[in-house]
Amino acid sequence: MSRSLRKGPYVDAKLLRKIAGKKPEQSGVIKTWSRRSEIAPEMVGFKFGVHNGREHLEVLITEDMVGHRLGEFALTRKFTKHGGKMQKELEIKKKEAEIAAAQSAKATVAEKK
């Protein structure tokens, strides 16, 4: 559910003060704990260190991110892949197939020369 139009987007005032009058190239990583703040157009080009509960993850703000929240780009849970023995075997076969394809491509290029 988005915030009402009457209130407008929530952007932490402290964040806006940190980027006010600065250029993205000049400032380094701006640390913040405000994951709930929406990304404003003024923030494009800046690098934010968004806290995920343990560390600050570096997020470079692009135009596509405007309107989203900072917390969306700094995940709080580490994903460990699904699967067990079968999944491992499939990954090994896939890797071997990629290596074989690369070697065959390299051989065809060498033959053409």
MOPAC internal coordinates of N, CA, C and O (Angstrom, degrees):
PM7 1SCF
backbone

  N    0.0000 0     0.00 0     0.00 0    0    0    0
  C    1.4458 1     0.00 0     0.00 0    1    0    0
  C    1.5323 1   107.95 1     0.00 0    2    1    0
  O    1.2310 1   120.92 1   -55.14 1    3    2    1
  N    1.3086 1   115.84 1   124.86 1    3    2    1
  C    1.4558 1   118.93 1  -178.59 1    5    3    2
  C    1.5272 1   110.62 1   -82.53 1    6    5    3
  O    1.2310 1   121.58 1   -14.40 1    7    6    5
  N    1.2770 1   114.58 1   165.60 1    7    6    5
  C    1.4590 1   121.55 1   179.45 1    9    7    6
  C    1.5279 1   109.05 1   -74.03 1   10    9    7
  O    1.2310 1   120.36 1   -27.56 1   11   10    9
  N    1.3206 1   116.93 1   152.44 1   11   10    9
  C    1.4720 1   120.18 1  -177.06 1   13   11   10
  C    1.5268 1   110.68 1   -65.08 1   14   13   11
  O    1.2310 1   120.91 1   -30.69 1   15   14   13
  N    1.3065 1   115.87 1   149.31 1   15   14   13
  C    1.4613 1   120.83 1  -179.70 1   17   15   14
  C    1.5252 1   111.60 1   -65.26 1   18   17   15
  O    1.2310 1   120.51 1   149.29 1   19   18   17
  N    1.3070 1   116.63 1   -30.71 1   19   18   17
  C    1.4536 1   120.91 1   179.59 1   21   19   18
  C    1.5312 1   110.74 1   -62.38 1   22   21   19
  O    1.2310 1   120.37 1   139.41 1   23   22   21
  N    1.3094 1   116.90 1   -40.59 1   23   22   21
  C    1.4687 1   120.89 1  -178.72 1   25   23   22
  C    1.5238 1   111.96 1   -80.05 1   26   25   23
  O    1.2310 1   119.91 1   146.50 1   27   26   25
  N    1.3058 1   117.77 1   -33.50 1   27   26   25
  C    1.4600 1   121.14 1  -177.82 1   29   27   26
  C    1.5163 1   111.19 1    83.47 1   30   29   27
  O    1.2310 1   119.94 1    -5.36 1   31   30   29
  N    1.3297 1   117.73 1   174.64 1   31   30   29
  C    1.4666 1   121.37 1  -177.54 1   33   31   30
  C    1.5275 1   111.47 1   -69.75 1   34   33   31
  O    1.2310 1   120.90 1   -31.52 1   35   34   33
  N    1.3351 1   115.89 1   148.48 1   35   34   33
  C    1.4546 1   120.19 1   178.04 1   37   35   34
  C    1.5228 1   109.14 1   -89.16 1   38   37   35
  O    1.2310 1   120.94 1   -61.89 1   39   38   37
  N    1.3030 1   115.81 1   118.11 1   39   38   37
  C    1.4618 1   122.01 1   173.27 1   41   39   38
  C    1.5148 1   106.41 1  -129.31 1   42   41   39
  O    1.2310 1   120.81 1   -54.37 1   43   42   41
  N    1.3209 1   116.06 1   125.63 1   43   42   41
  C    1.4553 1   120.54 1  -178.38 1   45   43   42
  C    1.5358 1   109.66 1   -60.39 1   46   45   43
  O    1.2310 1   120.64 1   -52.05 1   47   46   45
  N    1.3109 1   116.39 1   127.95 1   47   46   45
  C    1.4705 1   121.76 1  -177.98 1   49   47   46
  C    1.5191 1   111.71 1   -61.13 1   50   49   47
  O    1.2310 1   120.76 1   146.89 1   51   50   49
  N    1.3288 1   116.16 1   -33.11 1   51   50   49
  C    1.4579 1   121.01 1   179.96 1   53   51   50
  C    1.5395 1   110.81 1   -63.30 1   54   53   51
  O    1.2310 1   120.90 1   141.38 1   55   54   53
  N    1.3355 1   115.89 1   -38.62 1   55   54   53
  C    1.4607 1   120.02 1   178.29 1   57   55   54
  C    1.5199 1   111.20 1   -64.60 1   58   57   55
  O    1.2310 1   121.00 1   136.34 1   59   58   57
  N    1.3188 1   115.69 1   -43.66 1   59   58   57
  C    1.4656 1   119.26 1  -179.97 1   61   59   58
  C    1.5168 1   111.51 1   -64.00 1   62   61   59
  O    1.2310 1   120.40 1   144.92 1   63   62   61
  N    1.3354 1   116.84 1   -35.08 1   63   62   61
  C    1.4625 1   120.56 1   177.53 1   65   63   62
  C    1.5247 1   111.07 1   -67.39 1   66   65   63
  O    1.2310 1   120.79 1   144.22 1   67   66   65
  N    1.3492 1   116.10 1   -35.78 1   67   66   65
  C    1.4662 1   120.17 1  -178.87 1   69   67   66
  C    1.5251 1   112.21 1   -67.49 1   70   69   67
  O    1.2310 1   119.92 1   149.75 1   71   70   69
  N    1.3455 1   117.76 1   -30.25 1   71   70   69
  C    1.4652 1   119.72 1  -177.95 1   73   71   70
  C    1.5301 1   112.69 1  -100.63 1   74   73   71
  O    1.2310 1   120.05 1   173.53 1   75   74   73
  N    1.3258 1   117.50 1    -6.47 1   75   74   73
  C    1.4639 1   121.29 1  -177.16 1   77   75   74
  C    1.5250 1   110.85 1   -62.61 1   78   77   75
  O    1.2310 1   120.73 1   -53.82 1   79   78   77
  N    1.3255 1   116.21 1   126.18 1   79   78   77
  C    1.4595 1   121.45 1   175.83 1   81   79   78
  C    1.5090 1   114.74 1    75.83 1   82   81   79
  O    1.2310 1   119.43 1  -174.08 1   83   82   81
  N    1.3316 1   118.69 1     5.92 1   83   82   81
  C    1.4615 1   121.47 1  -179.97 1   85   83   82
  C    1.5189 1   109.77 1  -106.72 1   86   85   83
  O    1.2310 1   121.38 1   -22.33 1   87   86   85
  N    1.3134 1   114.96 1   157.67 1   87   86   85
  C    1.4582 1   121.24 1   174.80 1   89   87   86
  C    1.5260 1   107.96 1  -104.16 1   90   89   87
  O    1.2310 1   119.83 1   -33.77 1   91   90   89
  N    1.3419 1   117.93 1   146.23 1   91   90   89
  C    1.4622 1   120.34 1  -177.93 1   93   91   90
  C    1.5322 1   113.77 1   -57.18 1   94   93   91
  O    1.2310 1   120.10 1   146.19 1   95   94   93
  N    1.3409 1   117.41 1   -33.81 1   95   94   93
  C    1.4679 1   119.72 1  -178.74 1   97   95   94
  C    1.5242 1   111.70 1   -70.35 1   98   97   95
  O    1.2310 1   120.64 1   147.06 1   99   98   97
  N    1.3340 1   116.39 1   -32.94 1   99   98   97
  C    1.4655 1   121.34 1  -175.06 1  101   99   98
  C    1.5173 1   111.92 1   -74.13 1  102  101   99
  O    1.2310 1   120.56 1   136.05 1  103  102  101
  N    1.3150 1   116.53 1   -43.95 1  103  102  101
  C    1.4590 1   119.15 1  -174.54 1  105  103  102
  C    1.5229 1   110.14 1   -84.38 1  106  105  103
  O    1.2310 1   120.90 1   -33.98 1  107  106  105
  N    1.2953 1   115.88 1   146.02 1  107  106  105
  C    1.4558 1   120.93 1   177.26 1  109  107  106
  C    1.5183 1   109.70 1   -84.06 1  110  109  107
  O    1.2310 1   120.96 1    39.21 1  111  110  109
  N    1.3208 1   115.77 1  -140.79 1  111  110  109
  C    1.4571 1   120.88 1   178.45 1  113  111  110
  C    1.5243 1   108.63 1   -81.83 1  114  113  111
  O    1.2310 1   120.69 1   -51.89 1  115  114  113
  N    1.3258 1   116.29 1   128.11 1  115  114  113
  C    1.4592 1   121.83 1   179.51 1  117  115  114
  C    1.5211 1   107.89 1   -97.49 1  118  117  115
  O    1.2310 1   120.40 1   -68.41 1  119  118  117
  N    1.3280 1   116.83 1   111.59 1  119  118  117
  C    1.4625 1   120.69 1  -177.85 1  121  119  118
  C    1.5198 1   111.06 1   -75.19 1  122  121  119
  O    1.2310 1   121.00 1   -40.92 1  123  122  121
  N    1.3313 1   115.70 1   139.08 1  123  122  121
  C    1.4542 1   119.63 1   177.35 1  125  123  122
  C    1.5215 1   110.39 1  -149.67 1  126  125  123
  O    1.2310 1   121.80 1   -31.22 1  127  126  125
  N    1.3119 1   114.16 1   148.78 1  127  126  125
  C    1.4604 1   122.03 1   174.59 1  129  127  126
  C    1.5228 1   109.69 1  -106.79 1  130  129  127
  O    1.2310 1   120.40 1   177.57 1  131  130  129
  N    1.3225 1   116.84 1    -2.43 1  131  130  129
  C    1.4578 1   122.29 1  -175.48 1  133  131  130
  C    1.5286 1   110.68 1   -84.59 1  134  133  131
  O    1.2310 1   120.63 1  -100.17 1  135  134  133
  N    1.3146 1   116.39 1    79.83 1  135  134  133
  C    1.4598 1   122.56 1   179.80 1  137  135  134
  C    1.5240 1   111.59 1   -70.59 1  138  137  135
  O    1.2310 1   120.12 1   155.99 1  139  138  137
  N    1.3263 1   117.37 1   -24.01 1  139  138  137
  C    1.4607 1   121.21 1  -174.63 1  141  139  138
  C    1.5213 1   113.29 1   -82.88 1  142  141  139
  O    1.2310 1   120.01 1   171.60 1  143  142  141
  N    1.3171 1   117.59 1    -8.40 1  143  142  141
  C    1.4624 1   120.94 1  -179.06 1  145  143  142
  C    1.5218 1   110.80 1   -70.38 1  146  145  143
  O    1.2310 1   121.44 1   -42.66 1  147  146  145
  N    1.3432 1   114.85 1   137.34 1  147  146  145
  C    1.4590 1   119.64 1   175.66 1  149  147  146
  C    1.5195 1   108.96 1   -79.40 1  150  149  147
  O    1.2310 1   121.26 1   -27.84 1  151  150  149
  N    1.3141 1   115.19 1   152.16 1  151  150  149
  C    1.4554 1   120.44 1   179.61 1  153  151  150
  C    1.5301 1   107.89 1   -84.59 1  154  153  151
  O    1.2310 1   121.17 1   -56.73 1  155  154  153
  N    1.3234 1   115.36 1   123.27 1  155  154  153
  C    1.4652 1   122.46 1  -178.73 1  157  155  154
  C    1.5308 1   109.03 1   -97.37 1  158  157  155
  O    1.2310 1   119.97 1   -22.15 1  159  158  157
  N    1.3211 1   117.66 1   157.85 1  159  158  157
  C    1.4703 1   120.37 1   178.78 1  161  159  158
  C    1.5313 1   113.59 1   -59.00 1  162  161  159
  O    1.2310 1   119.87 1   153.38 1  163  162  161
  N    1.3334 1   117.86 1   -26.62 1  163  162  161
  C    1.4702 1   120.42 1   178.88 1  165  163  162
  C    1.5260 1   112.12 1   -68.00 1  166  165  163
  O    1.2310 1   119.84 1   161.09 1  167  166  165
  N    1.3186 1   117.91 1   -18.91 1  167  166  165
  C    1.4608 1   122.21 1  -175.71 1  169  167  166
  C    1.5239 1   113.26 1   -85.54 1  170  169  167
  O    1.2310 1   119.47 1   171.39 1  171  170  169
  N    1.3205 1   118.61 1    -8.61 1  171  170  169
  C    1.4616 1   122.14 1  -175.81 1  173  171  170
  C    1.5222 1   109.91 1   -61.04 1  174  173  171
  O    1.2310 1   120.94 1   -49.77 1  175  174  173
  N    1.3311 1   115.82 1   130.23 1  175  174  173
  C    1.4585 1   122.10 1   179.22 1  177  175  174
  C    1.5194 1   113.70 1    98.64 1  178  177  175
  O    1.2310 1   119.72 1   159.88 1  179  178  177
  N    1.3215 1   118.14 1   -20.12 1  179  178  177
  C    1.4653 1   121.42 1   179.90 1  181  179  178
  C    1.5232 1   110.77 1   -81.29 1  182  181  179
  O    1.2310 1   121.30 1   -25.02 1  183  182  181
  N    1.3202 1   115.11 1   154.98 1  183  182  181
  C    1.4655 1   121.18 1   174.75 1  185  183  182
  C    1.5203 1   107.77 1  -106.59 1  186  185  183
  O    1.2310 1   120.93 1   -54.65 1  187  186  185
  N    1.3245 1   115.83 1   125.35 1  187  186  185
  C    1.4514 1   121.24 1   178.33 1  189  187  186
  C    1.5164 1   109.21 1  -112.32 1  190  189  187
  O    1.2310 1   120.71 1   -39.56 1  191  190  189
  N    1.3236 1   116.25 1   140.44 1  191  190  189
  C    1.4507 1   122.57 1   171.79 1  193  191  190
  C    1.5203 1   106.86 1   -96.61 1  194  193  191
  O    1.2310 1   120.38 1   -82.59 1  195  194  193
  N    1.3242 1   116.87 1    97.41 1  195  194  193
  C    1.4604 1   121.42 1  -175.81 1  197  195  194
  C    1.5296 1   108.95 1   -90.43 1  198  197  195
  O    1.2310 1   120.85 1   -53.46 1  199  198  197
  N    1.3090 1   115.97 1   126.54 1  199  198  197
  C    1.4696 1   121.44 1  -177.03 1  201  199  198
  C    1.5241 1   110.40 1   -75.36 1  202  201  199
  O    1.2310 1   120.67 1   -49.42 1  203  202  201
  N    1.3345 1   116.33 1   130.58 1  203  202  201
  C    1.4619 1   119.68 1  -179.93 1  205  203  202
  C    1.5286 1   112.22 1  -108.22 1  206  205  203
  O    1.2310 1   120.62 1  -167.44 1  207  206  205
  N    1.3076 1   116.42 1    12.56 1  207  206  205
  C    1.4600 1   120.58 1  -179.40 1  209  207  206
  C    1.5094 1   112.24 1   108.04 1  210  209  207
  O    1.2310 1   120.61 1   158.04 1  211  210  209
  N    1.3236 1   116.43 1   -21.96 1  211  210  209
  C    1.4533 1   120.77 1  -179.47 1  213  211  210
  C    1.5221 1   112.27 1  -127.91 1  214  213  211
  O    1.2310 1   120.94 1   140.91 1  215  214  213
  N    1.3327 1   115.81 1   -39.09 1  215  214  213
  C    1.4566 1   120.15 1  -177.42 1  217  215  214
  C    1.5311 1   109.45 1  -149.18 1  218  217  215
  O    1.2310 1   121.07 1    -9.32 1  219  218  217
  N    1.3109 1   115.57 1   170.68 1  219  218  217
  C    1.4615 1   120.43 1   177.83 1  221  219  218
  C    1.5269 1   108.27 1   -95.25 1  222  221  219
  O    1.2310 1   120.76 1   -60.86 1  223  222  221
  N    1.3350 1   116.15 1   119.14 1  223  222  221
  C    1.4535 1   120.85 1   177.82 1  225  223  222
  C    1.5202 1   108.94 1   -94.69 1  226  225  223
  O    1.2310 1   120.84 1   -48.40 1  227  226  225
  N    1.3226 1   116.00 1   131.60 1  227  226  225
  C    1.4596 1   121.11 1  -177.17 1  229  227  226
  C    1.5217 1   110.44 1   -76.29 1  230  229  227
  O    1.2310 1   120.83 1   -52.83 1  231  230  229
  N    1.3247 1   116.02 1   127.17 1  231  230  229
  C    1.4631 1   122.60 1  -179.41 1  233  231  230
  C    1.5219 1   108.25 1  -127.74 1  234  233  231
  O    1.2310 1   120.45 1   -59.07 1  235  234  233
  N    1.3344 1   116.75 1   120.93 1  235  234  233
  C    1.4591 1   122.02 1   175.77 1  237  235  234
  C    1.5205 1   107.41 1   -91.18 1  238  237  235
  O    1.2310 1   120.24 1   -57.63 1  239  238  237
  N    1.3095 1   117.15 1   122.37 1  239  238  237
  C    1.4639 1   121.92 1  -175.49 1  241  239  238
  C    1.5243 1   109.79 1   -83.08 1  242  241  239
  O    1.2310 1   120.89 1   -52.86 1  243  242  241
  N    1.3417 1   115.89 1   127.14 1  243  242  241
  C    1.4611 1   122.14 1   176.47 1  245  243  242
  C    1.5234 1   109.14 1  -116.58 1  246  245  243
  O    1.2310 1   120.71 1    -5.85 1  247  246  245
  N    1.3151 1   116.24 1   174.15 1  247  246  245
  C    1.4653 1   120.79 1  -178.09 1  249  247  246
  C    1.5202 1   112.30 1   -64.71 1  250  249  247
  O    1.2310 1   120.23 1   149.55 1  251  250  249
  N    1.3294 1   117.16 1   -30.45 1  251  250  249
  C    1.4640 1   121.23 1  -179.32 1  253  251  250
  C    1.5253 1   112.22 1   -66.01 1  254  253  251
  O    1.2310 1   120.10 1   156.85 1  255  254  253
  N    1.3116 1   117.42 1   -23.15 1  255  254  253
  C    1.4634 1   121.90 1  -174.48 1  257  255  254
  C    1.5254 1   113.47 1   -84.99 1  258  257  255
  O    1.2310 1   120.04 1   168.60 1  259  258  257
  N    1.3249 1   117.53 1   -11.40 1  259  258  257
  C    1.4732 1   120.62 1  -176.93 1  261  259  258
  C    1.5274 1   109.43 1   -60.65 1  262  261  259
  O    1.2310 1   121.00 1   -49.16 1  263  262  261
  N    1.3307 1   115.69 1   130.84 1  263  262  261
  C    1.4674 1   121.37 1  -178.83 1  265  263  262
  C    1.5094 1   113.21 1    98.58 1  266  265  263
  O    1.2310 1   120.17 1   162.82 1  267  266  265
  N    1.3345 1   117.28 1   -17.18 1  267  266  265
  C    1.4670 1   120.97 1   176.56 1  269  267  266
  C    1.5165 1   108.95 1   -89.26 1  270  269  267
  O    1.2310 1   120.38 1    -6.29 1  271  270  269
  N    1.3040 1   116.88 1   173.71 1  271  270  269
  C    1.4626 1   121.73 1   178.62 1  273  271  270
  C    1.5254 1   109.82 1   -97.99 1  274  273  271
  O    1.2310 1   120.64 1   -27.64 1  275  274  273
  N    1.3333 1   116.39 1   152.36 1  275  274  273
  C    1.4679 1   120.51 1  -179.78 1  277  275  274
  C    1.5231 1   111.78 1   -61.63 1  278  277  275
  O    1.2310 1   120.44 1   143.24 1  279  278  277
  N    1.3298 1   116.76 1   -36.76 1  279  278  277
  C    1.4560 1   121.02 1  -177.11 1  281  279  278
  C    1.5152 1   114.10 1   -64.40 1  282  281  279
  O    1.2310 1   119.94 1   159.53 1  283  282  281
  N    1.3231 1   117.71 1   -20.47 1  283  282  281
  C    1.4630 1   120.81 1   179.79 1  285  283  282
  C    1.5169 1   112.49 1   -66.71 1  286  285  283
  O    1.2310 1   120.23 1   158.61 1  287  286  285
  N    1.3222 1   117.16 1   -21.39 1  287  286  285
  C    1.4535 1   121.40 1  -174.74 1  289  287  286
  C    1.5186 1   113.13 1  -105.24 1  290  289  287
  O    1.2310 1   120.07 1  -175.56 1  291  290  289
  N    1.3266 1   117.47 1     4.44 1  291  290  289
  C    1.4628 1   122.14 1   175.88 1  293  291  290
  C    1.5283 1   107.04 1  -130.24 1  294  293  291
  O    1.2310 1   121.07 1   -87.21 1  295  294  293
  N    1.3183 1   115.56 1    92.79 1  295  294  293
  C    1.4572 1   120.22 1  -175.32 1  297  295  294
  C    1.5260 1   111.72 1   -67.53 1  298  297  295
  O    1.2310 1   120.84 1   -37.40 1  299  298  297
  N    1.3279 1   116.00 1   142.60 1  299  298  297
  C    1.4556 1   121.04 1  -176.63 1  301  299  298
  C    1.5237 1   112.41 1   -96.03 1  302  301  299
  O    1.2310 1   120.23 1   164.59 1  303  302  301
  N    1.3093 1   117.17 1   -15.41 1  303  302  301
  C    1.4671 1   120.99 1  -179.29 1  305  303  302
  C    1.5125 1   109.63 1  -118.00 1  306  305  303
  O    1.2310 1   120.85 1   -41.14 1  307  306  305
  N    1.3260 1   115.99 1   138.86 1  307  306  305
  C    1.4579 1   120.61 1   179.15 1  309  307  306
  C    1.5183 1   108.40 1   -89.59 1  310  309  307
  O    1.2310 1   120.53 1   -54.51 1  311  310  309
  N    1.3320 1   116.58 1   125.49 1  311  310  309
  C    1.4559 1   120.69 1  -179.38 1  313  311  310
  C    1.5131 1   109.15 1   -86.87 1  314  313  311
  O    1.2310 1   120.72 1   -56.06 1  315  314  313
  N    1.3254 1   116.23 1   123.94 1  315  314  313
  C    1.4572 1   121.38 1   170.81 1  317  315  314
  C    1.5136 1   106.22 1  -106.61 1  318  317  315
  O    1.2310 1   120.51 1   -48.59 1  319  318  317
  N    1.3053 1   116.63 1   131.41 1  319  318  317
  C    1.4579 1   120.51 1  -169.41 1  321  319  318
  C    1.5180 1   113.03 1   -62.27 1  322  321  319
  O    1.2310 1   121.78 1   -23.48 1  323  322  321
  N    1.3222 1   114.21 1   156.52 1  323  322  321
  C    1.4506 1   121.46 1   179.59 1  325  323  322
  C    1.5239 1   110.18 1   -80.25 1  326  325  323
  O    1.2310 1   121.40 1   -14.32 1  327  326  325
  N    1.3030 1   114.93 1   165.68 1  327  326  325
  C    1.4534 1   119.98 1   173.83 1  329  327  326
  C    1.5092 1   112.44 1    99.32 1  330  329  327
  O    1.2310 1   121.45 1   -18.16 1  331  330  329
  N    1.3123 1   114.82 1   161.84 1  331  330  329
  C    1.4508 1   121.08 1   179.71 1  333  331  330
  C    1.5055 1   109.80 1  -127.17 1  334  333  331
  O    1.2310 1   120.83 1    57.17 1  335  334  333
  N    1.3199 1   116.01 1  -122.83 1  335  334  333
  C    1.4602 1   121.94 1  -176.27 1  337  335  334
  C    1.5354 1   111.47 1   -64.29 1  338  337  335
  O    1.2310 1   120.54 1   136.19 1  339  338  337
  N    1.3307 1   116.57 1   -43.81 1  339  338  337
  C    1.4607 1   119.88 1  -179.34 1  341  339  338
  C    1.5278 1   111.59 1   -61.93 1  342  341  339
  O    1.2310 1   120.63 1   136.96 1  343  342  341
  N    1.2967 1   116.41 1   -43.04 1  343  342  341
  C    1.4601 1   120.72 1  -179.72 1  345  343  342
  C    1.5225 1   110.66 1   -63.64 1  346  345  343
  O    1.2310 1   120.39 1   140.26 1  347  346  345
  N    1.3184 1   116.86 1   -39.74 1  347  346  345
  C    1.4605 1   121.25 1   179.43 1  349  347  346
  C    1.5239 1   110.64 1   -63.21 1  350  349  347
  O    1.2310 1   120.55 1   138.52 1  351  350  349
  N    1.3535 1   116.55 1   -41.48 1  351  350  349
  C    1.4648 1   120.80 1   178.98 1  353  351  350
  C    1.5276 1   110.59 1   -64.12 1  354  353  351
  O    1.2310 1   120.34 1   138.34 1  355  354  353
  N    1.3326 1   116.96 1   -41.66 1  355  354  353
  C    1.4586 1   120.52 1   179.20 1  357  355  354
  C    1.5308 1   111.40 1   -63.22 1  358  357  355
  O    1.2310 1   120.65 1   140.20 1  359  358  357
  N    1.3181 1   116.36 1   -39.80 1  359  358  357
  C    1.4613 1   120.17 1   179.45 1  361  359  358
  C    1.5205 1   111.16 1   -66.42 1  362  361  359
  O    1.2310 1   120.23 1   141.36 1  363  362  361
  N    1.3327 1   117.16 1   -38.64 1  363  362  361
  C    1.4663 1   121.07 1   178.93 1  365  363  362
  C    1.5274 1   109.61 1   -64.34 1  366  365  363
  O    1.2310 1   120.19 1   135.77 1  367  366  365
  N    1.3470 1   117.25 1   -44.23 1  367  366  365
  C    1.4654 1   120.83 1   178.69 1  369  367  366
  C    1.5252 1   111.01 1   -62.04 1  370  369  367
  O    1.2310 1   120.60 1   138.72 1  371  370  369
  N    1.3290 1   116.47 1   -41.28 1  371  370  369
  C    1.4491 1   121.23 1  -179.90 1  373  371  370
  C    1.5236 1   110.71 1   -63.75 1  374  373  371
  O    1.2310 1   120.49 1   137.99 1  375  374  373
  N    1.3302 1   116.67 1   -42.01 1  375  374  373
  C    1.4526 1   121.48 1   179.67 1  377  375  374
  C    1.5241 1   111.04 1   -64.89 1  378  377  375
  O    1.2310 1   120.69 1   138.59 1  379  378  377
  N    1.3539 1   116.29 1   -41.41 1  379  378  377
  C    1.4630 1   120.52 1   178.19 1  381  379  378
  C    1.5227 1   110.77 1   -63.88 1  382  381  379
  O    1.2310 1   120.43 1   141.23 1  383  382  381
  N    1.3327 1   116.77 1   -38.77 1  383  382  381
  C    1.4646 1   120.60 1   178.64 1  385  383  382
  C    1.5241 1   110.85 1   -65.16 1  386  385  383
  O    1.2310 1   120.17 1   140.10 1  387  386  385
  N    1.3258 1   117.29 1   -39.90 1  387  386  385
  C    1.4577 1   120.83 1   177.81 1  389  387  386
  C    1.5222 1   111.20 1   -64.03 1  390  389  387
  O    1.2310 1   120.29 1   138.53 1  391  390  389
  N    1.3232 1   117.06 1   -41.47 1  391  390  389
  C    1.4641 1   121.58 1   179.48 1  393  391  390
  C    1.5219 1   109.80 1   -64.30 1  394  393  391
  O    1.2310 1   120.58 1   136.19 1  395  394  393
  N    1.3419 1   116.50 1   -43.81 1  395  394  393
  C    1.4629 1   120.55 1   179.57 1  397  395  394
  C    1.5283 1   110.84 1   -63.03 1  398  397  395
  O    1.2310 1   120.18 1   139.28 1  399  398  397
  N    1.3278 1   117.27 1   -40.72 1  399  398  397
  C    1.4587 1   121.04 1   179.58 1  401  399  398
  C    1.5268 1   110.60 1   -65.36 1  402  401  399
  O    1.2310 1   120.44 1   140.06 1  403  402  401
  N    1.3048 1   116.76 1   -39.94 1  403  402  401
  C    1.4635 1   120.91 1   179.30 1  405  403  402
  C    1.5256 1   110.71 1   -66.12 1  406  405  403
  O    1.2310 1   120.28 1   139.41 1  407  406  405
  N    1.3208 1   117.07 1   -40.59 1  407  406  405
  C    1.4573 1   120.77 1   179.69 1  409  407  406
  C    1.5257 1   111.03 1   -66.94 1  410  409  407
  O    1.2310 1   120.49 1   140.08 1  411  410  409
  N    1.3309 1   116.67 1   -39.92 1  411  410  409
  C    1.4660 1   119.20 1   179.39 1  413  411  410
  C    1.5275 1   110.82 1   -67.94 1  414  413  411
  O    1.2310 1   120.34 1   142.76 1  415  414  413
  N    1.3278 1   116.95 1   -37.24 1  415  414  413
  C    1.4552 1   120.13 1   177.11 1  417  415  414
  C    1.5221 1   110.71 1   -65.17 1  418  417  415
  O    1.2310 1   120.91 1   140.59 1  419  418  417
  N    1.3243 1   115.87 1   -39.41 1  419  418  417
  C    1.4568 1   120.63 1   179.53 1  421  419  418
  C    1.5324 1   109.77 1   -65.68 1  422  421  419
  O    1.2310 1   120.90 1   141.12 1  423  422  421
  N    1.3360 1   115.89 1   -38.88 1  423  422  421
  C    1.4746 1   120.24 1  -179.75 1  425  423  422
  C    1.5295 1   111.05 1   -66.53 1  426  425  423
  O    1.2310 1   119.98 1   139.48 1  427  426  425
  N    1.3224 1   117.64 1   -40.52 1  427  426  425
  C    1.4736 1   119.77 1   179.43 1  429  427  426
  C    1.5228 1   111.62 1   -66.54 1  430  429  427
  O    1.2310 1   120.29 1   143.89 1  431  430  429
  N    1.3136 1   117.05 1   -36.11 1  431  430  429
  C    1.4589 1   120.96 1   177.29 1  433  431  430
  C    1.5238 1   109.91 1   -66.02 1  434  433  431
  O    1.2310 1   120.37 1   139.47 1  435  434  433
  N    1.3437 1   116.89 1   -40.53 1  435  434  433
  C    1.4668 1   121.42 1   179.85 1  437  435  434
  C    1.5198 1   110.97 1   -67.06 1  438  437  435
  O    1.2310 1   119.77 1   145.27 1  439  438  437
  N    1.3334 1   118.05 1   -34.73 1  439  438  437
  C    1.4687 1   122.09 1   179.78 1  441  439  438
  C    1.5214 1   111.46 1   -68.44 1  442  441  439
  O    1.2310 1   120.51 1   144.29 1  443  442  441
  N    1.3279 1   116.63 1   -35.71 1  443  442  441
  C    1.4587 1   121.75 1  -177.97 1  445  443  442
  C    1.5253 1   111.47 1   -68.78 1  446  445  443
  O    1.2310 1   120.40 1   151.81 1  447  446  445
  N    1.3177 1   116.84 1   -28.19 1  447  446  445
  C    1.4621 1   120.63 1  -178.88 1  449  447  446
  C    1.4874 1   108.05 1   -82.37 1  450  449  447
  O    1.2310 1   120.10 1   180.00 1  451  450  449

